[in-house]
């Protein structure tokens, strides 16, 4: 006859069983294997990244994380000037909606480039005035211009150096498209340069501005926005493209583009 367990022994046995059950669950559960982190960097570039860090990039990260379990994508805010150092040093692994021509090639940063994800471009915006037409945009360098610090512009030959820009143009450099629109409306500059994607969303939120501004038909530059993947990082550009193919096939990529008014610019 087996000896009868006293009450403390019974409680201890139950605790051991519970602990063993949890060990077994964790050992064989898919969630037990912690996914490797992929650090996505982004700078203020609406609608992809706004001043609070939200935007298309974070929404895309969410969809990617929900579509697979091998990696956990996380977002890390940087600045336009610091993005090169962050990716080359390993503080970042991926940057979305970027172009190699924006000094990545010039700086010889080891990256892989995805297929184009979005098209579009940047346009000039001026105040609407009597007798003013598209000819106003023919000589941009002669105008008082507002632009964003460390951005690359066609009218400047994609040179983003602040001292060079201020020496060669009558230019006012800020940190956001919204600020540039405001100082344009205040009459402090003649022209500003904004992305078509930003302008679409901005005018959607403030439709009264449509009658106050004139938008150029010609672009300052045409986008071919891609994902740049750090060589030697946790993922390859081939893996990322397979993931993008998957969310395109399910319609999630198209839905994301529609949510931000980018469906006409989606080229992937």
N, C-alpha and C positions, 0 to 999 in steps of 0.2 A: 504494500500500500504506500502510495506517494505521500510525502509529508505535506501537510496543509500549509499554504503560504499565509503569512499574516498580512494585515492590511497595508503596511508600508511596502512590503515586497510586491504586492499586487500592483500598487501604484507605480512602482519602479519598472515593473515588467511592461505595463501599458505605455509608459513614457518611452522605453526602449523600442517598443514596436512602432510607435508613432515616428520616432527619429529614423528608424530603419526604413520606414515607408517613404519618408521625405528624401532620404539619401537615394533610394531606388528611383524615385520619381525624377529627381534632379539629374541623376546619372544617365537616364535613358530618354529624358525629354529633349526635343529639338532645341528648346530655349536654353538648354544648359550650355550649349556651345556659344559663347559670346561672340557676336559678329564683330569683325574687325572694323575699326572706324575709318571713314573716308572724310577728310576735312575739306569742305567746300568753302572757298573764300569768295567774298563779293564786296563791292564798294557801292556807294550811293549812285545809282544809275537807274532811275525810275523808267518803266514800271517793274524792272527786274529786281532792283533793291531800292527801297525808299529810305528815308532818313531814320526810320525805326528798325530797319533791317528786314521788314516784311516785303512781300512782292512775289513775282513770278518764280524767282530762284528758290525761295523757301517752299513755295507750293509744289515745285517740281521735285524737290528733295523729299517731301512728304509722300508723293506718288511713288517715287523710286523705292523708298523704304518699305512701302506697303506691298510692292510688287516682288520683293525678294528678301531673303534672310541671310545671305552670305556676308553682307556688309551693312554697316549703319552709317548713313550719311548725316553729317552735322554741318551747321552753317556757322561761319566765323566772319564777322565784319572786319574789313580792312579799309584802306584808303586807296585812291587811284595811284598815288606815287608808291605806296608800300606793297602793292600787290605783286610786283615782280620779285621782291626780296622774299615775301612770304611763300610763294610757290617754289622758288629755287632752293630755299632753306629747309623745306619740308614742313613748314608751319601750315601749308595748304597743299592739297593733293589735286584739286580740280577747281577750275573757275568756268562758269557757264556764261554764255552770251558775250563772247569776247572775240577779238580778231587778232591773228598773229601779226598783222601789219601795225598794230598799236605798240610798237617797240619790242615785242617779244622776240621777233626774229633778229632785230638789230642788237639786242642785248645778249643774244646767243643762250637763252634760257632753254634747258633741255625739256621739251614738251612734245606730246603727241597731240594731233589736232583731229577732232571729229569731223564728220560731214556737217554741212551747213544745217543749222536748226531753224533760224529765222532770217528773213531778209529785211527790207525796209531801209531806213536811212535817216539823215538829219536834214532839216530844212531851216531856212532863215525866216524870221518873223519880225515884222515892223508894224508901226501904228498905221491904221487906215486913215488916209487923209485925201481931200479932194485933189484930183489930177495925179495922184500917185498910182503907178501901175507896176507891172513886173519889171520894167526897166530900172526901177529903183535898186534892184538886187544885182545889177550888172557889175558894180564896182564896190564890192564889200570892203576891201582894204581901206577905202577912203572914208568909211563910216566909223562912228563911235560904236564899238561892239561890246556886248557882254557875253561871257563864256564861262566855262567851269575849269577851275584850276586842275592841271594834270590830265585834262582830256586832250584828245587828238582831233584836229580839225583840218578839213580839206583846204580851206582858204589860207592856212598857215603851213601847208606842206606837211601836215601831221607832226610838226615840231611842237612839243608840249612844254618846252623850257620857259619858265615864267619870265626870266630876264629878257630872253630873246623876243618873246611875244610883246612885252611892254615896250621894248625898244623899237619894234617894227610896226606896231599897230597902236591905235588909240583904243585900248582894250581894258575892260573892267572884269577881273576874274573873281568868281564867287564859288560857292560850294553846292549850288542846286539850281535846277531848271526853274523851280518856282520863284526863287529870288530873282532870277534873270527876267522872267515875265513881269514881275512886279516893278522892277526898275525901268523896264521898257515902257510900261503903262504910265509910269511917273514922268516919262520924258527925259530920263537921265542918259539914255543911250538911244542910238538910231536903230540898231539891229541886234537881235540875239539869235543864237543857234540852239535848236532843241531837236530831240529825236521825234520822229513821226509817232512812235508808240506813246511817248509821254504826252504829246500834244493831243492825240486822240482822246486819251483818258482825261486830260485836264479840261478840254472843251466839253466833254460829256458831263463833267461835274459842274462846270460853269459855262453854260451855253450862251449867256449874255455877252461873253467876250468875243464871240464870232464876228460881231459887227464892229468891233473896235480894233481888230488886228488884220493884217494882210500876211498871208503865208506864201512863200516863194514856190513857184512851180518847179524850179531846179533845186537839186539837192546840193548840200555842202559835201556830202559823201554818201555812198551807198553801202549799206551793211551786208556782211556775210557772217552772221554771228554763229559761233561754234562753241564747243566745249574744248578747253585746253586741259590736258591731263599730264601731270608731272611724271616724267620718266623715272622708273625705279620706285614708284609709289605703290600703294596697295592694289590698285586696279589698272588695267590697260584700257586704251581707247576702244579696243575691240570688245571688251566686256561691257563698257558703257554703251556702245552702240547696240549691242544685243539687248541691253535693258531698255533703251529708247525704242528699239524695234518692237519690243514686247508691249510697251504701254501705248505705242501707236496702234498696234493691232487690236488692242482692247478699246481704243477710242479715248483713252484717258488723256493722251497728249493733245488731241484736238479739243477736248473739253476744256482743258487748262488754257489753251490759247483763246478759246471763245470767252472764257471768264474774264480775261484781261483785254479783250478787244484786239487780239493779235491773230485772229484766224486767217486774215488775208495775207499775213506776213509769214505764216508757218510754211517752211519749205522742206522740213525733214520727212 
